[in-house]
Amino acid sequence: MTSLLYDEKQDSILCKEYPFHHCDIYADQSIYLYPPELDASIIIPCYNVEKFLPGCIESLAAQKTHYTYEVILVNDGSTDGTKEILDDAAHLYPIFHCIHQSNQGAGAARTEGTRNARGEYLLFVDSDDIVSDNYVEALVGCVKASGADMGVCSYYSFNEKGVRYKTVEWPQNTKTRDLNGTPWGKIYRRELFDRVIWPSGYWHQDTILAFLVFPRVAELAVTNQCSYGYRSNMQNITHSSKKSSKALSTLYMTELVLRHMESFGLTDWLNTPEGHDRVVNQFYLNQCRIRQLPENCRKEVFRLQSKYDRERSSHAAGKHHYDSWLYAWALRNNNAGMGNLAVKLEKGSKALRIVSDRVSFLLHRNKAV
């Protein structure tokens, strides 16, 4: 396939930090092994999570719903007690099914879980998180009632002591462009993942949703009647990737989805103002994610992204929703200095959000999950 953003054959800078490898993210035929027989399938990739996994399992086993659902637990080559916990859960609860595979990463585990799904709708849960006891009832109910392709619910963050410190509720007029890129806290019609292969070996797989799933959602349903509990810890990618050369995954993932837009029938969408905004905002996110990599890497990423944007400037007409207008201007004008300033300003804004979350944490420190 033709390279749109990054050409590994022409690269002499980024490959020295972390080399690009091509992954198939489009399946030529449906990935599903089984037809839909249930209302929902909940897919959980699991790797070395023996400490938090029981809480996740218990919250899913305790669902109060009249809808039929299954929980697919994919053990991605865990080396702790995760396998035994999963096997016990499958023995105790008939709706739980375990798949064991060698360690291939969360993407491959998510794909394997999806392949085995028998639900009309799919939900993804991280193995260290928890959900409210009406999670299935509310999410499945909201998409069935509206006929929507996708639904989203409120979520809250909590620390390892079980203390909530942040809650997000979505307005009823929420659009897919407003959503975060996490697969959790959402429900999807299974057809949206019919040809999707989550790639192995790369971080920042939210790009798959942003470019290959969200644009194909005709209607989004919103419910704040249930909630998803996100466990904040220092081991997740958000924290661990800051100084790692593997942070370049964010650029490579962007290249992969751009190479496959035609396969998913999204070429026309990519050329709309909404598609243009999605690309510019992704470029800004990429630049923020690699802020701690060597300067020559940061400059090369900006150069590649600016070149792409300037070659497609004719697509920019219309109303825009940029996450950083300064960065969008820097791309268009090939001004790396302003691009760097935009990233520094984002860091300041993020610091303010952290302070705000900390204040919320202190105010609610006695309200445990």
C-alpha positions in Angstrom: 0.0 0.0 0.0 1.1 3.5 -0.7 2.6 5.4 2.2 0.7 8.6 3.0 2.6 10.0 6.0 5.6 8.0 6.9 7.8 6.0 4.4 10.0 3.5 6.2 12.2 3.2 3.1 13.1 6.9 3.2 13.6 7.1 7.0 17.1 7.4 8.5 16.1 9.1 11.8 13.1 7.5 13.5 14.0 3.9 12.7 17.1 4.3 14.8 14.9 5.0 17.9 12.1 2.6 17.2 11.7 0.9 13.8 8.4 0.7 12.0 6.8 -2.7 11.2 3.8 -3.2 9.0 0.7 -4.8 10.5 -2.5 -5.9 8.8 -5.4 -4.0 10.4 -7.9 -4.8 7.7 -9.3 -8.4 7.2 -10.3 -9.4 3.7 -13.3 -11.3 5.1 -15.3 -11.2 8.3 -13.1 -12.1 11.4 -16.1 -13.6 13.3 -16.1 -17.3 13.9 -19.7 -17.4 15.1 -23.0 -15.7 14.3 -24.6 -13.4 16.9 -26.6 -15.5 19.3 -26.5 -13.2 22.4 -27.3 -9.5 23.0 -23.7 -8.7 24.0 -20.1 -9.9 24.3 -17.7 -8.3 26.8 -14.1 -8.7 25.8 -11.3 -8.5 28.3 -7.6 -8.8 27.4 -5.6 -9.9 30.5 -1.9 -9.9 31.2 -0.4 -10.2 34.7 -3.3 -8.6 36.5 -3.8 -11.0 39.4 -4.0 -8.2 41.9 -7.0 -6.4 40.3 -8.6 -9.1 38.1 -10.9 -10.5 40.8 -12.6 -7.2 41.3 -13.2 -6.8 37.5 -14.6 -10.3 37.3 -16.9 -9.9 40.3 -18.4 -6.6 38.8 -19.2 -8.4 35.6 -20.6 -11.5 37.2 -22.9 -9.3 39.3 -24.8 -7.7 36.4 -28.5 -7.1 36.9 -29.9 -7.4 33.4 -32.5 -9.2 31.3 -30.2 -9.2 28.3 -28.1 -12.2 27.4 -24.4 -11.7 27.5 -21.0 -13.4 27.7 -17.6 -12.4 29.1 -14.6 -13.4 26.9 -11.4 -13.4 29.0 -8.2 -13.6 26.9 -5.1 -14.5 28.8 -2.2 -13.0 26.9 0.6 -15.2 28.1 0.4 -14.1 31.8 3.2 -15.3 34.0 1.6 -14.6 37.4 -1.6 -16.1 38.8 -3.9 -14.6 36.1 -4.5 -17.9 34.3 -5.7 -19.6 37.4 -8.0 -16.8 38.3 -9.5 -16.9 34.8 -10.0 -20.7 34.8 -11.7 -20.5 38.2 -14.0 -17.8 36.9 -14.9 -19.9 33.8 -15.7 -22.8 36.1 -17.8 -20.7 38.5 -19.7 -18.7 35.9 -21.1 -20.3 32.8 -21.2 -17.0 30.9 -17.4 -16.6 31.3 -15.2 -18.1 28.6 -11.4 -18.2 28.7 -8.9 -18.1 25.8 -5.2 -18.7 26.5 -2.6 -17.5 24.1 1.1 -16.7 24.0 2.0 -13.1 24.8 1.2 -11.0 21.7 0.0 -7.7 23.3 -3.4 -6.2 24.1 -4.2 -5.7 20.4 -3.9 -9.3 19.5 -5.8 -10.3 22.6 -8.6 -7.9 21.7 -8.8 -9.3 18.2 -8.9 -12.9 19.4 -11.7 -12.0 21.8 -13.6 -10.2 19.1 -13.2 -13.2 16.7 -14.9 -15.5 19.2 -17.7 -13.1 20.1 -21.3 -14.3 19.8 -22.9 -11.0 20.8 -24.9 -8.6 18.7 -23.0 -5.8 20.4 -19.4 -5.7 21.7 -18.1 -4.1 24.9 -14.4 -3.9 25.9 -13.3 -3.8 29.5 -9.8 -3.4 30.9 -8.9 -6.2 33.3 -8.0 -3.9 36.2 -11.2 -1.8 36.0 -14.8 -2.3 37.3 -18.3 -1.6 36.1 -21.6 -0.8 37.8 -24.1 -3.6 38.2 -26.4 -2.1 35.6 -23.7 -1.6 33.0 -24.9 -4.2 30.5 -28.6 -3.3 31.1 -28.1 0.4 30.5 -25.7 0.3 27.6 -27.4 -2.5 25.6 -30.8 -0.9 26.4 -29.7 2.5 25.1 -28.5 1.3 21.7 -31.4 -1.1 21.2 -33.9 1.6 22.0 -32.4 4.1 19.7 -31.1 1.8 17.0 -27.7 3.5 17.3 -24.5 1.9 16.1 -22.6 2.8 19.2 -23.3 4.0 22.8 -21.3 5.7 25.5 -21.7 6.0 29.3 -20.3 8.0 32.1 -17.1 7.0 33.8 -15.1 7.8 36.9 -11.4 7.4 37.8 -10.3 5.9 41.1 -6.9 5.1 42.6 -5.6 1.9 44.1 -7.2 2.7 47.4 -10.6 2.7 45.7 -11.1 6.5 46.0 -12.9 8.3 43.2 -11.4 11.6 42.1 -12.9 12.3 38.7 -16.3 11.8 37.1 -17.2 12.4 33.4 -20.8 12.5 32.2 -21.5 12.9 28.5 -24.1 15.4 27.2 -26.9 13.9 25.1 -25.7 15.8 22.0 -22.2 14.2 22.3 -20.6 13.4 18.9 -17.9 10.8 18.3 -15.4 13.6 17.7 -15.9 14.5 21.4 -15.0 11.1 22.8 -11.8 9.9 24.2 -10.1 7.1 22.2 -10.4 4.3 24.8 -12.4 1.3 23.8 -13.9 0.9 27.3 -17.0 2.8 28.5 -18.7 2.2 25.2 -20.8 -0.3 23.3 -20.5 -1.1 19.6 -22.6 -2.9 17.0 -20.6 -5.9 16.0 -20.5 -4.9 12.3 -18.2 -2.0 13.1 -15.4 -4.6 13.9 -16.2 -7.0 11.2 -12.9 -6.4 9.3 -10.9 -4.7 12.1 -7.6 -6.3 13.2 -6.1 -4.7 16.3 -2.4 -4.6 15.6 0.3 -6.3 17.6 3.4 -4.6 18.9 2.2 -1.0 19.0 1.0 1.3 21.7 -1.7 4.0 21.2 -4.3 1.8 19.6 -7.0 4.4 20.2 -6.1 5.5 16.7 -8.0 2.5 15.4 -11.2 3.7 16.9 -10.7 7.4 15.9 -10.1 6.6 12.2 -11.6 3.3 11.4 -14.6 2.9 13.8 -16.0 6.3 14.8 -16.3 7.7 11.3 -18.6 4.7 10.4 -21.0 5.4 13.3 -24.2 6.9 11.9 -25.8 7.5 15.3 -24.3 7.6 18.9 -26.5 6.9 21.9 -25.6 8.4 25.3 -26.5 7.1 28.8 -25.4 8.3 32.2 -27.5 5.7 34.0 -24.5 3.4 34.4 -20.8 3.9 35.0 -17.4 2.5 34.1 -14.7 2.6 36.8 -11.3 3.4 35.4 -8.4 2.5 37.7 -5.6 5.0 37.5 -2.1 3.5 38.0 1.4 4.3 37.1 1.8 1.1 35.0 -0.4 2.0 32.1 0.8 3.2 28.8 -0.1 6.8 29.4 2.5 7.0 32.2 5.1 4.4 31.0 5.5 5.6 27.4 6.6 9.2 28.2 10.3 8.6 27.7 10.2 5.4 25.7 11.2 5.3 22.1 8.2 3.1 21.6 6.1 6.3 21.9 6.8 6.6 18.1 4.0 4.0 17.9 1.7 6.9 17.8 3.1 8.1 14.5 3.2 4.5 13.0 -0.3 3.8 14.1 -1.4 7.0 12.3 0.4 5.8 9.2 -1.3 2.4 9.4 -4.8 3.7 9.5 -4.2 6.2 6.7 -2.9 3.4 4.5 -6.2 1.5 5.1 -8.8 4.2 4.8 -9.7 3.1 1.3 -10.2 -0.5 2.4 -12.7 0.7 5.0 -14.5 2.9 2.5 -13.4 6.1 4.3 -11.5 7.9 1.6 -14.3 10.4 1.0 -14.7 11.0 4.7 -11.0 11.7 5.1 -11.3 14.5 2.6 -14.1 16.2 4.5 -13.6 19.0 7.1 -14.3 16.5 9.8 -11.7 14.1 8.4 -9.2 16.9 8.1 -9.8 17.9 11.7 -9.4 14.3 12.9 -6.0 14.1 11.2 -4.8 17.5 12.5 -5.9 16.6 16.0 -4.1 13.3 15.8 -0.9 15.0 14.6 -1.1 17.3 17.6 -1.6 14.3 19.9 1.3 12.5 18.3 3.5 15.5 18.9 2.5 15.7 22.6 3.1 12.0 23.1 6.7 12.2 21.8 7.6 15.4 23.7 10.3 13.7 25.7 12.0 12.0 22.8 15.3 13.4 21.3 14.9 16.7 19.4 15.8 15.2 16.0 12.9 12.8 16.4 10.5 15.5 17.4 11.5 17.7 14.4 11.2 14.8 12.0 7.7 13.9 13.1 6.7 17.5 12.8 8.2 17.7 9.3 6.4 14.6 8.2 3.1 15.8 9.6 3.4 19.3 8.3 4.2 18.0 4.8 1.1 15.8 4.8 -1.1 18.6 6.0 0.2 21.2 3.5 -0.2 18.8 0.6 -3.9 18.4 1.6 -4.7 22.0 2.5 -7.5 22.1 0.0 -9.5 19.9 2.3 -9.5 22.4 5.1 -12.5 24.5 4.1 -15.4 24.7 6.5 -15.9 24.9 10.3 -13.1 23.4 12.3 -12.8 21.7 15.7 -9.1 21.8 16.4 -7.7 20.7 19.8 -4.9 23.3 19.3 -5.4 26.1 16.8 -1.8 27.1 17.3 -0.6 23.6 16.3 -2.9 23.6 13.3 -1.5 27.0 12.2 2.1 25.7 12.7 1.4 22.6 10.5 0.0 24.8 7.7 2.9 27.2 7.9 5.6 24.6 8.5 6.6 26.4 11.7 8.3 23.9 14.0 8.9 26.5 16.7 5.2 27.3 17.0 4.4 23.6 16.9 6.8 23.1 19.9 5.1 26.0 21.7 1.7 24.5 21.2 3.0 21.3 22.9 4.4 23.2 25.8 1.1 25.0 26.2 -0.7 21.7 26.3 1.7 20.5 29.1 0.6 23.6 31.1 -3.0 22.9 30.5 -2.5 19.3 31.5 -0.8 20.5 34.7 -3.9 22.6 35.5 -6.1 19.6 34.9 -4.0 17.5 37.2 -4.3 20.1 40.0 -8.0 20.2 39.4 -8.2 16.4 39.7 -6.1 16.5 42.8 -8.5 19.0 44.4 -11.4 16.8 43.5 -9.6 13.8 45.0 -9.1 15.7 48.3 -12.7 16.8 48.4 -13.9 13.2 47.8 -11.2 11.3 49.6 -13.7 9.6 51.9 -16.0 8.5 49.1 -14.5 5.1 48.4 -15.7 2.9 45.5 
